[in-house]
Amino acid sequence: MAASSGCRASPDTPSSTSSCPSRAPCPSPTSRGNTMIDAPPERYVLCLDDDPEFIKSLEAFLPAQVNDSKGDAILYRFAFFQDPREALGVLSELVAEGATVAMLISDQQMPSMKGIELLRRSRAISSPSMRILLTGHAGIEAAITAINDQLLDRYLTKPIENERDFTLSVKQLLQHFEMRRTIEAQGKALQDLYRFANTLNAMGDLDSMLGYVAHFTETVLECREVLVTAGEPNGRRHRATVGIESPAEVDGAEWPSAFSHVGIARIPEEWTREALAIARGSNMDLSGPVGCASLRADGAALGLLLAGQRTSPWTETEIETLGYIADTASVAIHKQLVWTQLEEAHAVTRRQAAVLDQANGRLSRLDEIKSEFLRFISHELRTPLSSLSAIGLLERPLRPEDWKELGGIIQNGYRRLDAFITAGLDYFSWCGMGRIETDEITDWAQVVRARWVHELAGPEVARVVPELPHSCEVRMSPATAERILRALVENAVKFSPKGAAVKIEVSSTPDRVRIVVLDHGRGFEPEIGPELFRPFTVMDTLHHREGTGLSLARTAAMVEAHDGHIRAESQGPGSGATFIVELPAYRGSSAAEADGSDGARRAA
């Protein structure tokens, strides 16, 4: 393969064998230009004729006249051949290496292969290339047939009578090639950018968006290094990179508020101070031109997009593409940041609404308690106050036995009134506490073992020796646990026949501790269960003489204050009752031991 003097060949570039060994070698596509923006892109033109004199004549004028346009930003490298098979081989090599072959010019009458056959084979290798057939007047019909078969774009007659007209025809086809290539590239770019915008706007988090922007920029602009950064209003920085080894953090760099344009930076003086600090701080290679584009929205800086180490020179079209990527990313990132702020504000609002709803629930509950208290107090206070009204009898002379009876009535009324006031104040205190946070740890198994066996079980209840889990720990004071257990057992005893068995079951899971108190007493209708924990609820109103009606309500308040739940179950009157307490398990030092007894139930 030989190259003309108009090829501007690099002397250290390897070449293929050539039928014109006296000419300088044509450079391979791997040596195409540097990465400066003003380096023009390269195209290849392959010329083939078996007549050495005709090849020499083409070399003498065609490369120089095609490349003499001052405004042309493309460098055309010409290669001349006498052997069709060698030309097809070089064409395959160039296409395989990524070079752009703009045109093939071939003679029709060659001994080893007709020109039309060569162009047919070349179309399978490089379909976009323009194809010109050189033929005499006798071969015009074959050329017209080849045009109709779309094997070539134009035929030119030989010998060449006017070099200027011949060059003009070649340049027109080269311009057509570039125009068609530009239209196809723009169409593909529009499709890619449209998909890019849709995909980017469909993403739901900032880090994924930045990663997609970086990889899209790498693919579309053929950059080996890409850095994209963005910041949230709270000061947190996000970043995605492609091709940068061991990228450093950019949090310490000043945000590029002054960088508000799109362009190419080749030397430090062309960078803004902030953008240069971010690029250097991220270990980006700044030895060549770097595309820079700011990410901005509503006049404020969102971040920066840097693309470097391109495999080919920057063009104005690619700079515009970089700007479009930055603009699209700015819109999507700004929308995501706004959405994130709205989500955070909504979450704060939800939390505040939950707090208000909880407070409103407590207020509503306290209002219900107030109403129930006023309704019940008229009955509960009437009895002890009636007893105290007997003081008026002291003004009359009484017998000694009447004095004794009167003193007992007054004393009993006082005790009942005191118990009622004390219980009421205690209950309202628990209702107003909310959730209790305590560092005290209580083992419910130990509480049941100590209090049930030694204190709670009495002559009224059948005594059963408990078998309890090793440990059922919760965050609660031992005194509170004992009060809950005592209230449930006393309630069970109160409504059970004398000597009937009352059972306690304690079990644990990794998350919950469950305490169950079962009796074989009177029971109740199933729908009444939730009402038992309302204050001043009295199941046996016909025989109610003592008590405040606050025991179970206070127990429920104590359980709920420790983030627990309590419920009562019964199959109906005469079938007994079951009271179930569930509390969050303490996952501390005994967690491993508790895991060994997960789900286990032990009866006491």
C-alpha positions in Angstrom: 0.0 0.0 0.0 1.4 3.4 -0.9 0.4 6.9 0.3 0.7 10.2 -1.5 2.5 13.2 -0.2 -0.9 14.7 0.6 -1.5 12.0 3.1 0.4 13.7 5.9 1.7 10.4 7.1 3.5 9.8 10.3 7.0 8.3 9.7 6.8 5.8 12.5 3.5 4.3 11.4 3.6 0.7 10.0 2.1 0.1 6.5 1.0 -2.8 4.4 2.9 -4.1 1.4 2.5 -1.9 -1.7 2.9 -2.0 -5.4 4.4 1.5 -5.0 7.2 0.9 -2.6 8.8 4.3 -3.3 6.0 6.1 -1.6 5.8 7.0 2.2 3.7 4.6 4.3 0.1 5.5 5.2 -0.5 5.6 8.9 -2.7 3.1 10.6 -5.9 4.4 12.3 -4.4 3.7 15.8 -2.1 6.8 15.2 -4.9 9.2 14.4 -4.2 12.6 15.8 -3.9 13.6 19.4 -6.7 14.5 21.8 -6.7 18.3 21.2 -9.9 19.8 20.2 -8.5 21.4 17.0 -7.1 18.1 15.6 -9.4 17.3 12.6 -11.0 13.9 12.3 -9.7 11.5 9.6 -11.3 9.7 6.7 -9.7 7.2 4.3 -10.1 7.1 0.5 -8.9 4.0 -1.2 -8.0 4.2 -5.0 -7.5 1.2 -7.2 -6.3 0.8 -10.8 -4.0 -1.8 -12.4 -2.4 1.0 -14.6 0.7 2.3 -12.7 0.8 5.5 -14.7 -2.9 6.3 -13.9 -2.3 5.7 -10.2 0.7 8.1 -10.3 -1.4 10.7 -12.0 -4.1 10.4 -9.3 -1.5 10.7 -6.5 -0.2 13.8 -8.2 -3.3 15.9 -7.9 -6.2 14.3 -6.0 -5.1 14.2 -2.4 -3.8 17.8 -2.5 -6.9 19.2 -4.2 -9.3 17.3 -1.9 -7.5 18.5 1.2 -6.9 22.1 0.1 -10.2 23.5 1.5 -9.3 25.8 4.3 -12.7 25.5 6.0 -12.8 21.7 5.8 -12.4 20.2 9.3 -11.7 16.7 8.0 -8.4 15.2 6.9 -8.6 12.7 4.0 -5.9 10.1 3.8 -5.5 8.5 0.5 -4.2 5.0 -0.2 -3.4 3.7 -3.8 -3.5 0.1 -4.9 -2.9 -1.9 -8.1 -4.1 -5.3 -6.7 -7.9 -5.6 -5.9 -7.3 -8.3 -3.3 -4.8 -6.2 -1.4 -7.2 -3.3 -1.5 -10.0 -5.5 0.0 -7.6 -6.7 2.7 -6.6 -3.2 3.7 -10.3 -2.2 3.7 -11.1 -5.0 6.1 -8.2 -4.0 8.4 -9.2 -0.4 8.5 -12.8 -1.2 9.3 -11.8 -3.7 12.0 -9.6 -1.1 13.6 -12.4 1.4 13.7 -11.3 3.7 10.9 -13.8 5.5 8.7 -13.4 4.7 5.0 -15.3 7.4 3.2 -14.7 6.4 -0.4 -13.5 3.7 -2.8 -12.4 4.6 -6.4 -11.9 1.6 -8.6 -11.2 1.0 -12.3 -13.6 -1.4 -14.0 -11.3 -3.2 -16.4 -8.8 -5.1 -14.4 -7.4 -8.6 -15.2 -7.8 -10.2 -11.7 -11.2 -8.8 -10.8 -13.7 -6.5 -12.4 -14.3 -3.2 -10.6 -18.0 -3.9 -10.1 -17.2 -7.2 -8.4 -14.7 -5.4 -6.1 -17.3 -2.8 -5.2 -19.9 -5.5 -4.5 -17.5 -7.2 -2.0 -16.5 -3.8 -0.5 -20.2 -3.1 0.2 -20.3 -6.1 2.5 -17.2 -4.8 4.4 -18.0 -1.1 4.6 -21.6 -0.4 3.5 -21.6 3.4 4.3 -18.6 4.1 2.0 -19.1 6.0 -1.2 -18.1 4.0 -4.4 -16.9 5.4 -7.7 -16.3 3.3 -10.8 -13.8 4.4 -13.4 -14.7 3.2 -16.9 -14.3 3.9 -20.6 -17.2 4.6 -22.9 -17.5 0.9 -23.6 -18.3 0.1 -19.9 -21.0 2.7 -19.4 -23.9 0.3 -19.6 -22.3 -2.0 -16.9 -21.8 1.1 -14.7 -25.5 2.1 -15.1 -26.5 -1.4 -14.2 -24.3 -1.3 -11.1 -25.9 2.0 -10.1 -29.3 0.5 -10.4 -28.2 -2.4 -8.2 -26.9 0.1 -5.7 -23.3 -1.2 -6.0 -21.9 2.3 -6.7 -22.8 5.9 -6.3 -21.3 7.4 -9.5 -19.2 6.4 -12.5 -16.5 8.7 -14.0 -14.9 8.2 -17.4 -11.3 7.7 -18.0 -8.9 8.9 -19.1 -9.4 12.0 -17.0 -9.9 15.0 -19.2 -10.3 17.7 -16.5 -8.7 17.2 -13.1 -10.7 20.1 -11.6 -14.0 18.5 -12.6 -12.9 15.1 -11.5 -11.9 16.5 -8.1 -15.1 18.4 -7.8 -17.1 15.2 -8.4 -15.1 13.4 -5.7 -15.5 16.2 -3.2 -19.3 16.3 -3.8 -19.6 12.6 -3.0 -17.4 13.1 0.1 -19.6 15.9 1.3 -22.6 13.7 0.7 -21.0 11.0 2.7 -20.3 13.4 5.6 -23.9 14.8 5.4 -25.4 11.3 5.5 -23.0 10.3 8.3 -24.0 13.4 10.3 -27.7 12.8 9.8 -27.4 9.2 10.9 -25.3 10.2 13.9 -27.7 12.9 14.9 -30.6 10.6 14.6 -28.9 8.0 16.7 -27.8 10.7 19.2 -31.4 12.0 19.5 -32.7 8.5 20.1 -30.0 7.9 22.7 -30.6 11.2 24.4 -34.3 10.7 24.4 -33.9 7.3 26.1 -31.3 8.8 28.4 -33.8 11.5 29.6 -36.6 9.0 30.1 -34.5 6.5 32.0 -32.9 9.2 34.1 -36.2 10.8 35.1 -37.6 7.4 36.0 -34.9 6.7 38.6 -35.7 7.1 42.3 -32.4 7.9 44.0 -29.6 10.4 43.4 -26.7 7.9 43.5 -28.2 5.7 40.8 -28.9 8.8 38.6 -25.3 10.0 38.9 -24.0 6.5 38.0 -26.2 6.4 35.0 -25.1 9.8 33.8 -21.4 8.8 34.2 -21.8 5.6 32.2 -23.9 7.3 29.5 -21.4 10.0 29.1 -18.6 7.4 28.8 -20.5 5.5 26.1 -21.8 8.4 24.0 -18.7 10.6 24.1 -16.2 7.7 24.1 -14.4 9.0 27.2 -12.2 6.8 29.3 -12.7 9.0 32.4 -15.9 10.6 33.7 -16.6 12.3 37.0 -20.1 13.6 37.9 -20.8 15.2 41.3 -23.9 16.7 42.9 -24.8 18.2 46.3 -27.9 18.2 48.4 -29.1 21.4 50.2 -27.9 19.9 53.5 -24.3 19.9 52.2 -24.0 16.2 51.6 -22.1 15.4 48.4 -22.7 12.6 45.9 -20.4 11.3 43.2 -20.1 8.8 40.4 -16.9 8.0 38.4 -15.9 5.9 35.4 -12.3 4.9 34.7 -10.7 6.9 37.6 -8.5 4.6 39.7 -8.9 5.1 43.5 -10.9 8.3 43.2 -10.5 10.6 46.3 -13.4 12.2 48.1 -14.5 15.6 46.9 -16.2 16.8 50.0 -13.4 19.0 50.9 -13.4 20.9 47.6 -15.2 24.2 47.2 -18.4 23.8 45.3 -18.2 25.2 41.7 -20.7 28.0 42.1 -18.8 30.1 39.5 -18.6 27.4 36.9 -21.6 28.0 34.7 -20.7 27.1 31.1 -19.9 24.1 28.9 -16.5 23.8 27.2 -13.1 22.1 26.9 -10.3 22.8 29.4 -6.9 21.8 28.2 -4.5 23.7 30.6 -5.0 24.7 34.2 -5.5 28.4 33.2 -8.7 27.4 31.3 -10.2 25.8 34.4 -12.2 27.6 37.1 -10.6 27.4 40.5 -13.4 25.3 41.9 -13.7 22.9 39.0 -9.9 22.4 39.0 -9.9 21.6 42.7 -12.7 19.0 42.3 -10.9 17.4 39.3 -7.5 17.2 41.0 -9.1 16.1 44.3 -10.7 13.2 42.5 -7.4 12.0 40.9 -8.7 12.7 37.4 -6.1 12.7 34.6 -5.7 16.3 33.4 -2.9 15.7 30.9 -5.4 16.1 28.0 -8.5 18.1 27.1 -11.4 17.6 29.5 -15.0 18.4 28.8 -16.5 20.5 31.6 -20.2 21.2 32.1 -21.9 22.6 35.2 -25.1 21.1 36.6 -27.4 24.0 37.4 -31.1 24.7 38.1 -32.9 27.9 39.1 -29.6 29.8 38.9 -27.9 27.6 41.6 -25.1 25.2 41.2 -26.0 21.5 41.6 -22.8 19.9 40.6 -20.3 19.3 37.8 -19.8 16.9 34.9 -16.2 16.2 33.7 -15.3 14.0 30.8 -11.7 13.3 29.7 -9.3 10.9 28.0 -11.4 10.7 24.8 -10.3 8.3 22.1 -10.7 11.0 19.4 -10.6 14.8 19.3 -13.5 16.8 20.6 -15.9 18.3 18.0 -18.4 21.1 18.4 -21.2 18.5 18.1 -19.8 16.5 21.0 -19.4 19.6 23.1 -23.1 20.3 22.4 -23.9 16.7 23.4 -22.0 17.1 26.6 -24.1 20.3 27.3 -27.3 18.4 26.6 -26.3 15.6 28.9 -25.6 18.2 31.6 -28.8 20.0 31.1 -30.9 16.8 31.2 -29.0 15.6 34.3 -29.6 19.0 35.9 -33.4 18.8 35.4 -33.6 15.2 36.7 -31.2 15.8 39.7 -33.1 19.0 40.7 -36.4 17.2 40.5 -35.0 14.4 42.6 -33.6 16.8 45.2 -36.9 18.6 45.4 -38.7 15.3 45.7 -36.3 14.2 48.4 -37.0 17.4 50.3 -40.7 17.0 49.9 -40.4 13.4 51.1 -38.5 14.5 54.1 -41.0 17.3 54.8 -43.8 14.8 54.4 -42.1 12.4 56.8 -41.7 15.1 59.4 -45.4 16.0 58.9 -46.4 12.4 59.2 -44.4 12.1 62.4 -45.9 15.3 63.8 -49.4 14.1 62.8 -48.8 10.8 64.5 -47.7 12.7 67.7 -50.7 14.9 67.5 -53.0 11.9 66.8 -51.5 10.1 69.8 -51.9 13.2 72.0 -55.5 13.6 70.7 -56.2 10.0 71.5 -54.9 10.4 75.0 -57.0 13.6 75.4 -60.0 11.8 74.1 -59.4 8.9 76.4 -58.9 11.2 79.4 -62.2 12.9 78.4 -63.9 9.5 78.4 -62.3 8.7 81.8 -63.5 12.0 83.1 -67.1 11.3 82.0 -66.9 7.8 83.4 -65.4 9.1 86.6 -68.2 11.6 87.1 -70.8 9.0 86.4 -69.3 6.4 88.7 -68.2 8.8 91.5 -71.8 9.6 92.3 -72.2 6.0 93.3 -68.8 5.3 94.8 -68.6 8.3 97.0 -72.2 8.2 98.0 -71.7 5.0 100.2 -68.7 6.1 102.2 -70.0 9.7 102.5 -73.3 8.2 103.8 -71.3 6.3 106.4 -69.5 9.5 107.4 -72.8 11.3 107.7 -73.5 9.2 110.8 -71.3 11.7 112.7 -74.4 13.7 113.2 -75.7 11.0 115.5 -72.9 11.9 118.0 -75.0 14.9 119.1 -77.6 12.5 120.6 -77.0 10.3 123.7 -76.1 6.8 122.6 -75.6 3.5 124.4 -72.1 2.0 124.5 -73.0 -0.7 121.9 -74.4 2.1 119.6 -71.1 4.0 120.0 -69.2 0.9 118.9 -71.4 0.3 115.9 -71.3 3.9 114.8 -67.5 4.0 115.1 -67.2 1.0 112.9 -69.5 2.5 110.3 -67.4 5.8 110.2 -64.1 3.9 110.1 -65.2 1.6 107.3 -66.5 4.6 105.2 -63.2 6.4 105.7 -61.2 3.4 104.6 -63.3 2.9 101.5 -63.1 6.6 100.5 -59.4 6.6 101.1 -58.9 3.5 98.9 -61.0 4.9 96.2 -59.1 8.2 96.1 -55.7 6.5 96.2 -56.6 4.1 93.4 -58.1 6.8 91.3 -55.0 9.0 91.6 -52.7 6.1 90.9 -54.7 5.2 87.7 -54.7 8.7 86.4 -51.0 8.9 87.1 -50.3 5.9 84.9 -52.6 7.2 82.1 -50.7 10.4 82.0 -47.2 8.9 81.8 -47.1 7.9 78.2 -44.4 5.3 77.3 -41.9 4.6 80.0 -38.2 4.3 79.2 -36.4 2.5 82.0 -33.0 0.7 82.4 -34.4 -1.7 85.0 -34.6 -5.3 83.8 -37.1 -7.8 85.3 -37.2 -11.5 84.8 -40.9 -12.4 84.7 -40.1 -16.1 85.3 -38.5 -15.1 88.5 -41.4 -12.8 89.5 -43.9 -15.6 89.0 -41.7 -18.1 90.8 -41.2 -15.9 93.8 -44.6 -14.2 94.2 -46.9 -16.9 93.0 -45.4 -19.8 95.0 -44.7 -17.9 98.2 -47.3 -15.2 98.4 -50.2 -15.1 95.9 -51.4 -18.6 96.2 -53.5 -19.1 99.3 -56.2 -21.3 100.7 -58.7 -19.9 98.2 -56.6 -21.3 95.3 -55.3 -24.7 94.5 -51.5 -24.6 94.9 -49.5 -25.7 91.9 -45.7 -25.9 91.7 -44.7 -23.9 88.6 -42.3 -25.1 85.9 -41.0 -21.9 84.3 -38.6 -20.9 81.5 -35.1 -20.1 82.5 -35.4 -16.4 81.7 -38.1 -14.0 80.4 -36.6 -10.6 80.7 -38.3 -7.3 79.9 -37.6 -3.6 80.6 -39.7 -3.0 83.6 -39.2 -2.5 87.3 -39.8 -5.6 89.5 -42.3 -3.6 91.6 -44.4 -2.9 88.5 -44.2 -6.5 87.3 -45.4 -7.7 90.8 -48.3 -5.3 90.8 -49.5 -6.5 87.3 -49.2 -10.1 88.4 -51.0 -9.5 91.7 -53.9 -7.7 90.1 -54.4 -10.4 87.5 -54.3 -13.2 90.1 -56.5 -11.4 92.6 -59.0 -10.8 89.8 -58.9 -14.5 88.9 -59.4 -15.5 92.6 -62.2 -13.1 93.0 -64.3 -14.6 90.3 -63.3 -18.3 90.9 -64.9 -20.8 93.3 -63.0 -21.4 96.5 -60.2 -23.9 95.9 -60.4 -23.7 92.1 -57.1 -23.8 90.2 -55.7 -20.6 88.8 -52.8 -21.2 86.3 -50.1 -18.9 85.1 -48.2 -19.6 81.9 -45.0 -17.7 80.9 -43.4 -18.0 77.5 -41.0 -16.1 75.4 -39.9 -15.5 71.8 -37.0 -13.5 70.6 -39.3 -10.4 70.5 -42.0 -10.9 73.0 -42.7 -12.2 76.6 -46.1 -13.6 77.2 -47.9 -14.0 80.5 -51.2 -15.8 80.7 -53.5 -16.1 83.8 -56.3 -18.7 83.5 -59.1 -19.3 85.9 -62.2 -21.5 85.9 -64.5 -18.9 87.4 -67.6 -17.1 86.1 -66.4 -16.0 82.7 -68.1 -13.5 80.6 -69.6 -12.9 77.2 -66.8 -12.7 74.5 -67.7 -9.2 73.3 -67.3 -7.8 76.9 -63.6 -8.6 76.9 -62.3 -5.1 75.9 -64.7 -3.4 78.3 -63.1 -5.0 81.3 -60.1 -2.7 81.0 -62.2 0.5 81.0 -62.2 2.3 84.4 -65.0 1.8 86.8 -66.2 -1.4 85.0 -67.9 -3.7 87.5 -68.9 -7.2 86.2 -71.0 -8.1 89.3 -73.0 -4.9 89.8 -75.7 -6.7 91.8 -73.3 -7.8 94.5 -70.7 -5.0 94.2 -69.9 -3.9 97.7 -66.2 -3.2 97.8 -63.4 -2.2 95.4 -63.0 0.8 93.1 -63.5 -0.7 89.6 -60.0 0.5 88.7 -57.8 -2.6 89.2 -57.9 -4.0 85.6 -57.9 -0.5 84.1 -54.8 0.4 86.1 -53.2 -2.9 85.1 -53.9 -2.2 81.4 -52.4 1.3 81.8 -49.2 -0.1 83.3 -48.8 -2.7 80.5 -49.4 -0.1 77.8 -46.9 2.3 79.4 -44.3 -0.4 78.8 -45.3 -0.7 75.1 -47.2 -3.9 75.9 -50.7 -5.2 75.2 -53.3 -6.9 77.4 -56.6 -8.6 76.5 -59.2 -10.8 78.1 -60.9 -13.9 76.5 -63.8 -16.1 77.6 -66.1 -18.6 75.8 -69.0 -17.3 77.8 -70.5 -17.3 81.4 -69.4 -20.3 83.4 -66.4 -21.2 81.2 -63.7 -19.2 83.0 -61.5 -16.4 81.8 -58.0 -16.0 80.3 -56.0 -12.8 80.7 -53.0 -12.4 78.3 -50.2 -9.9 78.7 -47.5 -9.4 76.0 -44.4 -7.2 76.5 -41.3 -6.5 74.4 -38.6 -8.9 75.3 -35.3 -7.5 76.5 -32.5 -8.6 74.1 -29.6 -8.4 76.4 -27.1 -10.8 77.9 -29.7 -13.5 78.2 -30.7 -13.4 74.5 -28.9 -16.5 73.7 -30.5 -18.4 76.5 -33.9 -17.0 75.5 -33.4 -18.3 72.0 -33.1 -21.8 73.3 -36.6 -21.6 74.7 -38.3 -19.7 71.9 -42.0 -20.5 71.8 -41.7 -22.7 74.9 -44.6 -22.6 77.3 -44.3 -23.5 80.9 -47.3 -23.9 83.3 -47.4 -22.7 86.8 
